[in-house]
Amino acid sequence: MSVHDFWTPFSLLPFLNALIIGISLASIWLIAALGLAIIYGTMGVINMAHGELIMLGAYTTYVFQSLVGVPFLICLPLAFFVVAAIGWVIERGVIRTLYTRPLDTLLATWGLSLILIQSVRLIFGGEPQYVGVPSWLNFQIDASFVHLSGLRLFIVLMAIILVTLTWYILYRTTLGIRVRAVMQDKEMAASFGIDANRVYSLTFAYGAGLAGAAGAMFGALKTLFPDMGSAYVVEAFLVVVVGGIGLIGSVFSSALLGELNSVFSYFTNDTFARFVLFTLVVVFLRFRPQGIISEGMGRR
Amino acid sequence: MNGNIYHNRKAQWVAYVAVFVLLALVPTVFDNPFTLNQLARYSVFALLAVSVSLIWGFGGILSLGQGIAFGLASYGMGMTMQMQFQNPEYDPIPSFMLTNELETLPLLWEPFLSTPVGLILTILVPTGFFVIFGILMFQARVAGVFVAIMTLAMLAAWYSMAYDMQPFTAGFNGISPPLPLQIFGGEVDPYSPLAYWICVGVLATLTLATKALLHTKFGLIVQAIRDDAERARFLGYNVAYYQVVVFAISGFLAAWAGLCWVMIVQYVSPTSMEIAFSISMVVWAAVGGRASLLGAIIGAFMVNGIQSYLGDELQQVWMLILGAIFIGVVLFLPRGIAGLLELILSKVPFGRGPSGAQWSAETGTEEKAS
């Protein structure tokens, strides 16, 4: 293997296409990380089962689409609500008792992810399943350097919609004010009459629901396996941790990581890009553990 | 003074030595090579659990990256054993490199032509990496879940590296050295009692050394940092130094595990750096009791033993059982089996107090209070 096989020289148009792929990648990671960011930002809980919630969303979509015949666009909210309900149960059952022990939450949710993977494998079998892409998304944009499938464009749009929706809930509704109050100071919020436990349950359910919606889209993008969630979980964590506090942080960091990954992949290859990116993130966290955006708030 | 035999240091040493003597005697009872090989594998897992117990249970640092040291050492050992098979004169290049169009032996592989150098590198490189990685993290006072995420990211990075660098690591297929380890003019048959004794010997030596280390001043400071890093810092201790050293030692232990592992399985692949495997190590330590080295060993033997002997039908639901056990342990038994033992032993009167009868009546309350 010579240097020339490994290193792709720079040329403008393919490079611009790599930037477009970067945006697509960034939107996928953002959608995957959004739920995690909300849960981590509000509750300080590292949810290792997040990838499996994504997987559940994908399988929910598969069930509704293939077995019931619901159109794809309706499957999205369905996946959201089904997985949100599962998330609510998880919070009540497991997470609730572990708020004072964040490292133990990490481990308990990992145990949970094993259970979820194996349950789905027992129900649906280990063979791959597919979510059909609706015909109105079956187009391809090919204009000079832009090569983008309709589905990927749809995911970019959905990322924008989900972020806007989450922003609206957090910053323009009473519930959002409560969530942010609990986020800043749980004790103080509780003394003002906010039911912090209820806020936690709802936040976890909402974060899980976002994972479900993400799963619906990833299911259309890729094949469904019971352990498909593990493909997203490390990237999602990195987006959250690099981003720091707030939605803006996650948006910035997913854009940054997605673009960097895409550019490194362009010059070398996918797996090597992953190595460089992860190493860079580790070095970045060493110098800025609070992430890109920090609002002077105490980190949990 | 001491009301619980669990906390008696002499009794602890007796328990440790007794377990290792029992393990060493196994080949005199079972001479089935497959059982021996399996038990040797468990002792490698036990060593990994000890390394997790040291860094997490005693150092208070949850590292999900123990697989980095294990994997790097596995590759080092795999390369050493592979080069023992190659002849530097007329067959210097492993066949998988030829299929990957490599004409000369890569520089990375050169040192492994010599077995002693290869073995030294097998231990030295992972330990050195943990020193550098530790300095990077702990100098910056990274703590808690951030360490977990950073080690996880690093592990994922190394995994994809091992996967991708196909001409050097044989990628997904991995390296399978054709011959067992050749050393001191003989060879270590993976299914022989000798291989088993080496694994148990390494486990026993390193565990006892770690236990001795934990009783020194250094060990006590490490535990003080676990309990309250800020307070230890205010007392004038260089927290980062102690964390880096204990992290490096845990990497050193995991590296020995990697060395032994490839010796008894004659195979290394990127799976040694899979995320799930590194988290499994944490599971073993958690089930056995993270705050006890012996507990971690027992946890590793138990979880793997149950997994192997469940039978094929129950293998289907093994992950369900493992997940449930794990959640149960985290929720209801955070100190694992060792913690349970501690609790049971606290009910048993022990020790020559000022007057025996009064002692036994009071110990129960005393233990609960502390």
Interface residues (C-beta under 8 A of the other chain):
Chain A: M1 I46 V94 T97 L98 R101 P102 L103 D104 L106 L107 A108 W110 G111 L112 S113 L114 I115 I117 Q118 S119 L122 S230 V234 F237 L238 V241 N269 T271 F272 R274 F275 L277 F278 T279 V281 V282 V283 L285 R286 F287 P289
Chain B: L62 N100 E101 L102 L136 M137 Q139 A140 R141 V142 G144 V145 F146 A148 I149 M150 L152 A153 M154 A156 A157 W158 S160 M161 Y163 D164 P167 I275 A276 I279 V282 V283 A286 Q316 V317 W318 M319 L320 L322 G323 A324 I325 F326 I327 V330 L331 P334
